[in-house]
Amino acid sequence: MVEKEIVVKNKLGLHARAAVKFVNMANRFSSAVKIVKDETEIDGKSILGILTLAATQGTPIMIRVSGKDEEEAMNALVKLVNGNFGENE
Amino acid sequence: MSFIRLRGIGVSPGIGMGEVCFSERVVFTARKEIIPRARVRWELKRLRKAAERTKEELLELKKDVSTKMGEEHAFILDAHLLILEDRALFSAVEKIVEEERARAEWALSQVNRKYQNLFDSLDDDYFRQRKFDVSDVLSRIYGNLEVKKPPKGNACDSRKTILVAHELLPSEAAMRLSEGNVLAVAMDVGGPTSHTAILARSLNIPAVVGLHNITQQVKSDDYLIVDGTDGEVIINPPLAIKKEFQGKKEKYDKYFRELKKTAKLKSVTLDEVRFCPLANIELPEEVNMAFSFGAEGIGLFRSEFIFLQKETLPTEEDHFSVYSRIAKSVYPLPVYIRTVDIGGEKSLPQLKIEKEPNPALGLRAIRFSLKNRDLFRTQLRAILRASLAKNVRILIPMITEVEEIGEVKLLFEEVKEELEKERIRFDRQIPLGIMIEVPAAAAIADILVKEVDYISIGTNDLIQYHLAVDRSNEFVSYLYKPLHPSVLRLVKFIIEASLREGRDVTVCGEMAADPLSALILFGFGLRKFSMNPIFIPRIKKTLRSVELRTVEKAVEEALGLKTAQDIEEHIIERILLKHPKAFLMGQAI
């Protein structure tokens, strides 16, 4: 298992459009993906899980990936979040 | 059933009559039906079948929305597809069917309630609102449980109905209106420039907004008449009224077909003088509608809506995706993109603009852009990037003095250099033009025109400023007269100054859309008329039925008269004498 803490930096946070991108990315890998915010852990392949996290701008989240392709999956997901989901802000 | 008439704002003309369909499609059940143990497997299969049908439906809708409205509107359907396929959601539904031996209807309703509560407990308003996406998907599955007989009230998908809503999100509006089964729209809130209103106009769907509480006044079985021309909504009309509106509707539809025919005719006068009708629009989606009315280009593309799409400021990509789409769909005809006209009373939540004591005379349009240079640069960069096909033009609104043009040009050059350094290609010869709306600018039009490639006259603001009349103020609006001799002198001066320098000049304001005013402008030498596309056929009809000579003579004589009324009477009389068909418009819209 690999895990990494990052901060959601884009202005709208993990809103619907970003959540769609996150889930689609996570689904490309066979590893299980979890997101932890505060005490809550949700399935990173569940859009409803992500939306109910209500992660707004500046929220620190922990991404946990475990499985065969965990390294690649983690890299891709971190890149997506750090790249502000391609939203430029 | 009570009969009620409501007044609102008609934002898209035409009449729609039919049964009500609420925008909330949620029709969950409160009745728990237990099934025999042996039927559980069958019930689960029924549920999965419904989910499959829902998926097909959403994919279909997504394809539809992206072709009709563009990719960016279709993303909401991607979200809905992911919700549909969300394991947590679906397994929760299945679990209830299995463990409680309940019908799928009850299971869907329970899970919906659970998620409504969950989302309601969130702190952030945006995320709270996502509960509607969940219930949207669940109610779609619900509706698909029965194949032949869709549940009552949830059958809006197949029947043509009147859409009643408190308010529609842009994505919802795009989705609902593109489905092709909305006869008309009636909403509690909204104004003529709300996204829904614009979309309704572009799709020729009658719409009345600003009805305050129509959602509370109608029930799902009610019959509605929506008169988008006069801004009226009638709930459960008696037969006599229904008949009256049926007649009105037929008349309008006939008139509309007539107009469309005119749209295809050539834009020339009886003596073969060419003129050019252009369209004022606010959304890229309106381009096709503008063409269908006979527009020969987009004379004014208002860019403000880009700022209204999101809660945050638009990025360069946001701007670019809109401009490149519009440039492509208009090509090879030109599109004039007006840089943003905000500030003053057109405020934006993202910007926290300070309230000014006199917004019409305050920090707006180019004044605002020159104060907020980062926003302006972003917009200019995006426009330049979209200009490669050489059909993009820029319009700078509300110029007051020469110095402003200098500043704009300086900034424009900087942005061009920046792009060149980044090796981004654009139209290096892209022309630059200004809008004349300030009387001071009008009076020095001969000086200003030497600095730019073309001029566009925004007559609505120009007349208000020139006559010092707020035409929305009922106490003074009687003074708002486009044919005031002073207004005509001013406009004539601008047109002649531009033509003398060999520059293009366009009028984009209501004057261009009014047959009588348009004739006068034509007499002054104007050939480019930019207006709300629905008025293009009537202007074409008028100009096609006159000769330039007659118009020039009538206008010249009229300029010697003292009052707007004298001028109006004189022109009508003189034109009709030679061209009796000039003002045959049929029913006014």
Interface residues (C-beta under 8 A of the other chain):
Chain A: K11 L12 G13 H15 A16 R17 A19 V20 V23 N24 D43 K45 S46 I47 L48 G49 L51 T52 A54 T56 E87 N88 E89
Chain B: F75 I76 D78 A79 L82 I83 D86 R87 A88 L89 Y115 L118 F119 L122 D123 D124 Y126 F127 R130 D133 V134 K310 E311 T312 L313 T315 E316 E317
